[in-house]
Amino acid sequence: MDSSAEHVRFRQIHAAFCGGDLNALRAALPDPDVVPNGSMPATIGPCLVYAVYHSPLHFVRELLELGADPNVDVDDGFPPLFAALWMSARRDTNELVRLLLSFGADPNQRGHNDYTVLHVAVLEQNREAVKLLLEAGGDPRLRTRIDELETVLELAEREGLSEYADLIRQWASG
């Protein structure tokens, strides 16, 4: 396929994701059966992750209901929960986190810089997401295995996020 045809296909796929239109997405793909866990075009990456970045919440739910893997392996260090937490442009971040967790996303999932999603929620200063992750089994004792080798409590303290450090201490003692 020439580059102009690839560009047109990418625009169709992207528009389908942005519009939350499963039929349009399947129509734009060479193999519609790749939805929700098959191999998407390389510029798209995993279907669910792309949806987390670009799609309305109802479409993410639809993909999960079709069997999209909320713990899909990614090459870039941004699995679905990470993508949800680092999407500051979304107004429904916490609803998205709650949805992914309800479909089995691992609250101890690791990604970029070997952070857990709990590390990311603290760095993003998202109190509700921290609580959601802790309630879902996120383990505040897990350390990164690179860089500072720190727990989320140590990260919060180092970053001067005393409100989050207190929340984690309360959770751990409670």
PALOMI-602787 format. One record per residue: residue in three letters; x, y, z of N, C-alpha, C, O, CB in turn. Coordinates in steps of 0.1 Angstrom, whole numbers, plus 2048, in hexadecimal, padded with zeros to 3 digits. Atoms other than C-alpha are relative to their C-alpha. Glycine has a CB too. Layout:
N
AlaXYZXYZXYZXYZXYZ/...
This chain:
174
Met8087F480080080080080980C80081380D8087F680080C/Asp7F87F480080E8227F77FD80980C7F38078137FE8087F3/Ser8017F87F481383D8117F38088017EE80A80C80C809802/Ser80D7F87FF7F58528077F47F78037EB7FC80A7FE8077F2/Ala80B8097FD7DE8348098017FC80F7F77FB8168017F37F8/Glu7FE8037F27ED82B82B7FC80C8097F580A81380F7FD803/His8057F47F87E784F8377F18018007EB80480A80680D7F9/Val80F7FF8007C384E82C7FA7F58097F17F88117FB7FD7F1/Arg80580B7F77BE82C83E80280480E7F98038178087F37FD/Phe7FD7FC7F27CF83A85D7F580B8047F080A81080E806802/Arg80A7F57FD7B785985C7F37F98037EB7FE80B80080A7F5/Gln80D8067FE7998428598007F880D7F67F98147FD7F67F4/Ile7FF8077F37A582C8767FF80980B7F880781580D7F7800/His8007F67F67AC84A88B7F28068027EE80880E80B80B7FD/Ala80E7FA7FF78A85A8837F77F68077EE7FA80F7FB8047F2/Ala80980A7FA77983988D8027FF80F7F97FE8178027F27F9/Phe7FD8007F278B8388AE7FB80D8077F480C81180F7FF802/Cys8047F37FA78485D8B57F18018017EB80680A80580C7F8/Gly80F80080075F8588AC7FA7F58087EE7F480A7FB8007F2/Gly80680B7F875C8388C07F77F77F77ED7F27FC7F980480C/Asp80880780A74F8268A18067F37FC80F7F27F47FE8097F3/Leu7FB80D8027568018A17FF7FB7F18087F67EC7FA7F6809/Asn80280480E7477FB87F8098077F680F8017ED7F18027FB/Ala7F67F880875C81786F80E7FB8028167FA7F97FF80F803/Leu7F28057FD77B8098808027F37F980C7F27F28027FE80F/Arg7FF80D8077757E68738018027F18087FB7EA7F57F7803/Ala8007FE80F76E7F485080D8067FB8118047F07F48097FC/Ala7F47F980478E80885080C7F68008177FA7FB80380C809/Leu7F58097FE7A47EA8598007F57F57F67F17F07FF7F980E/Pro7FF80B80A7B17D08407FA7F38057F47EC7FD80F7FE7FC/Asp80680C7FA7A67B58587F880580C7FE80881780B7F6804/Pro8087FB7F57897BF86E8007F880C7FC7FC8177F18027FB/Asp8008097F578E7A188480C80380A80D7FD8148027F27FC/Val7F57FC7F77AD7B28947FB80780C80280981680B8087F9/Val8077F97F47957C58AB7FB7F68097F37ED8047F580A7FB/Pro7F97F57F979A7C58C880E7FC80481580580A7F880280D/Asn7F38047FB7BA7B18CE80A7FC7F58167F97F87FF7F5809/Gly7F680480B7CA7AA8AC80A80B7FD80A8158047F87FD7F3/Ser7F57F68047E77BC89B7FA80B7F87F68097EC80B7F87F9/Met8047F48077DD7DF89280C8057F88178017FA7FB80B80A/Pro7F47FA8077F27F487A80A80580A80680A8157FB80B7F6/Ala7F57FC7F78137FD88A7FE80E80580281181180D7FF7F9/Thr8027F27FB80A82288C7F580180A7F480B8117FD8097F4/Ile80B8007F77EC8198A18047F980D8017FF8187F47F97FA/Gly7FD8077F47FA8008BA7F47F88057EB7F67FD80580980B/Pro80C8087FB7E37EC8D07F38078007F38138048037FB80F/Cys80D7FA8027BF7F38CA7FB80780C7F781280C7F67F57FB/Leu8057FA7F47B57F98EE80880C8048028168098007F580B/Val7F87F57FC7D28108F57FD80C7F77FC8177FC80F7FD7FF/Tyr8047F58097CA8258D67F38068047F18128048007FB7F1/Ala80D7FC7FB7A68268E280180980D7FA81380E7F77F4801/Val7FE7F97F47B183290480580E7FD80081880380A7F980A/Tyr7FB7F38047C484F8F47F68087F87F58147FA80C7FE7F8/His8077F980A7AA8588DA7F17FF8007EA8067F98057FD7F2/Ser80E8048027878498DF7F880480C7FD8068177FF7F27FE/Pro8097FD7F57698528F47FF7F38098027E88057F28037FB/Leu80080B7F676483D9147F77F47FB7FB7E97FD7FB80680D/His80980B8057478299048077F77F78047EB7F67F38067FA/Phe7F980880975E81D8E980A7F780780C7EB8038068087F5/Val7F78087F97788129017F97F48077FD7E980780880880B/Arg80880A7FA75D7FF9147FC7F57F57FC7E97F87F3806806/Glu80480A80B7517EF8F380B7F77FD8097EB7FB7FB8087F4/Leu7F48088037747E38EB8037F680C8067EA80980D8087FE/Leu7FE8097F57787D490E7F57F58017F87EA8037FF80880E/Glu80B80A8017567C390B8027F67F57FD7EB7F67F28077FE/Leu7FD80980B7627B48EA80C7F78048107EE7FC8038087F3/Gly7F58087FB7807A68FE80D8067FF8187FF8008007F37F8/Ala7F37F980179B7C08FA8077FD80D8027FE8187FE80F7FE/Asp7F88037F57B77B891180580C80880D81480280D7F77FC/Pro7FC7F47F97BB7D392C80E7FF80581380980B7F780280C/Asn7F28027FC7DE7C59338097FE7F48137F77F68027F580B/Val7F980280D7EA7C590F80F80480281280E8077F98077F5/Asp7F17FC8008107C490B80280B7F67FC80B7EB8087F37FC/Val7FD7F480981D7E48FC8108017FF8177FD8087FA80D805/Asp7F27FE80183F7ED8EF80580E8058118108078047FF7F1/Asp7FC7F37FC83F8118F97FF80480F80280F8137F780A7F8/Gly8017FD7F283980E91E7F38068057F380B81080C808804/Phe80C7F97FC81681C91E7F47F77FE7EC7F97F47FE80D7F8/Pro80B8088017FD8009237F38088047F48138088017F380A/Pro80C7F97FF7D88099277FE80980C7FB81580B7F57F7800/Leu8017F87F47D881594B80A80C8008068178058027F880D/Phe7F77F58017F782A9457FB80A7F77FB8167FA80E7FB7FC/Ala8057F780A7E88399267F48088067F38148047FB7F87F4/Ala80B7F97FA7C984193A80480B80A7FF81680A7F67F7807/Leu7FB7F77F67DC85295680880C7FA8088178008087F980A/Trp7F87F68057F38669407F98087F57FF8107ED80D7FA7FA/Met8087F980A7D78739297F980C8077ED80C8097F57F77FA/Ser8067F57F87D289493B7F58087F87EE80F7FE80B80A803/Ala80A7FA8087BD8A091E7F27FA8027E88007FF8038007F1/Arg80D8077FE7A18879277FA80680D8018088178027F1802/Arg8077FB7F478789493F7FA7F48087F67F58137F58097FC/Asp80680C7F977C87094880B7F68048087EA8047F67F97F6/Thr7F58097FD79E8629537FC7F680B7FE7EA80980B808805/Asn8048097F57908549747F67F57FC7F67EA8007FC80780C/Glu80A80A8057728449638077F57F78037EA7F77F58077F8/Leu7F980980878A83594A8097F68088097EA8058098087F6/Val7F88097F77A18279657F67F68077FA7EA80780780880B/Arg80A8097FA7828199777FC7F57F67FA7E97FA7F4808805/Leu80580980A77680995780B7F57FD8087E97FD7FD8077F3/Leu7F58098037987F994F8027F680B8047EA80980D8077FD/Leu7FF8087F579B7EC9727F47F68017F67EA80580080880D/Ser80B8098007787DD9708007F57F67FA7EB7F87F38087FE/Phe7FE80B80A7827C995280E7F98028127F27F98008077F2/Gly7F48087FD7A17BB96380E8067FE8187FF7FE7FF7F47F9/Ala7F27F98017BD7D595D8077FE80D8027FF8187FE80F7FD/Asp7F88037F47D97CC97580480D80780B81680180D7F97FC/Pro7FC7F37F97DC7E898F80E80180481380B8097F780180D/Asn7F18007FD8017DF9938078007F38137FD7F28047F4809/Gln7FA80080E8077E196D80C80A80080C8158067F68047F6/Arg7F47F780282A7EF9658018057F27FC7FF7E980C7F8804/Gly7FE7FA80D83380594980D8087FF8178048047F48087FC/His7F57F780284A82294080880280D8028048177FB80D7FB/Asn7F77FF7F48688249577FE7F680B8027F881680080E805/Asp80480A7F785B8059687F780580B7F67FE81680D7FA806/Tyr80A7FB7F784281A97B7F47F78007F17F07F67FC80E7FD/Thr80D8077FF8238099887F680B7FC7F98177FD7FD7FA80E/Val80A7F580380281B97F7FE80880C7FA81480B7F37F97FB/Leu8017F87F48018269A380A80B8018078168058017F780D/His7F67F680182283899E7FB80C7F77FC8177FA80D7FB7FB/Val8057F780A8128499807F58098067F58158047FC7F97F3/Ala80B7F87FA7F285399280580A80A80081580B7F67F6807/Val7FA7F77F68078639AE80780C7F88058177FB80A7F9809/Leu7F97F580881D8769947F68097F97F88157F88097F97F6/Glu80B7F78067FD8829837F880780A7EF80F8067F77F77F7/Gln8077FA7F57F088C9A57F17FE7FE7E98087FF80380F801/Asn80E8048027CF87A99E7FC7F780D7FD7EB80D7FF7F87F3/Arg8048067F37C28729C17F67F57FE7F77EA8047FB80B80A/Glu80B80A8027A38609B58067F37F98037E87FD7F58057F7/Ala7FA80C8077B884999E8097F880A8097EC80A8098057F4/Val7F88067F67D08429BB7F77F78087FA7EB80B80880A809/Lys80A8077F87B28379D07FB7F47F87FA7E97FE7F5809805/Leu80680B8097A38229B380B7F57FF8077E98007FD8057F2/Leu7F680A8027C48109AE8037F980D8057ED80D80D8077FB/Leu7FE8077F37CA8099D37F47F78037F67EC80880180B80B/Glu80C8087FE7A67FC9D68007F47F77FB7E97FB7F38087FE/Ala80080B8097AC7E69B880C7F680280D7EC7FB8018057F2/Gly7F58097FC7CB7D69C880E8067FC8187FF7FC7FE7F47F9/Gly7F37FA8037E77EE9BD80880080C8048048177FE80F7FB/Asp7F78027F58047E79D380A80B80281380D7F98087F37FE/Pro7F77F57FE8168069E180E7FC8048178058057FA80A80A/Arg7F38057FC8337F19EC8097FD7F48157FB7F68007F4809/Leu7F880480C83E7E99C880A80B7FD8078177FD7F77FD7F4/Arg7F57F780485F7F99BE8028007F18007F67EB80D7FD808/Thr7FB80080E86A80499C80D7F78008147F680A80380E7FA/Arg7F48088008857ED99080B8077F88158007F47FD7F27F9/Ile7F57F880689980997F80080D8067F781080F7FE8017F0/Asp7FF7F27FA8A282D98780280080F80B7FA8147F48087FC/Glu7FE7FE7F189C8359AC7FC7F48087FD7F48147F780C804/Leu80480C7F988E8129B47F780380C7F87FE81780C7F8805/Glu8087FB7F58738239C97F27FB7FF7EC7F87F580080F800/Thr80E8037FE85181B9D67F880D7FC7FE8177FA7FC7FB80E/Val8087F58038348329CE80080A80C80081680A7F17FC7FD/Leu7FF7F77F48368409F280D8087FF80D8148018007F880D/Glu7F37F980185B8489ED80080B7F48068157F580C7F67FD/Leu8017F780B8538589CB7F880D8057FC8188027F97FA7F4/Ala8097F57FC83786E9DB80880980A8088158097F47FB807/Glu7F87F87F684F8799F780B8087F880D8137FB8077F780A/Arg7F67F980886B8819DE7FB80B7F88028167F78077F67F7/Glu8067F68088548959C97F980B8087F48158027F67FA7F6/Gly8077F67F78468A89E77F17FF7FF7EA80980280580E7FC/Leu80F80280182389A9E27FB7FA80D7F77EE80E7FD7F77F4/Ser8048057F381B897A077F27FB8017F07F280980380B80A/Glu80E8048007F6894A017FF7F17FC7F87E98017F78097F8/Tyr80080E8057FD8749ED8087F78098047EB80B8068007F2/Ala7F88087F7817867A057F77FD80C7F77F181180D808805/Asp8098037F57FE86BA217F57F67FD7F27ED8047F980D805/Leu80A80A8057E3859A0D8057F27FF7FE7E98047FA8057F2/Ile7FA80D8017FA83CA068037FA80E8017EE81080D8007F7/Arg7FD8057F380583AA2A7F37FB8077F37F180E80780B809/Gln80C8037FA7E183AA367FB7F27FA7F67EA8027F580B7FD/Trp80580C8067D881FA1D8087F48058027E98088028017F0/Ala7F780B7FC7F6809A277FD7FC80F7FF7F181280F8047FE/Ser8028037F27ED80CA4C7F27FB8037EF7F680E80380D808/Gly80D8027FD7C9807A487F97F47FD7ED7F38007FA8087FA/
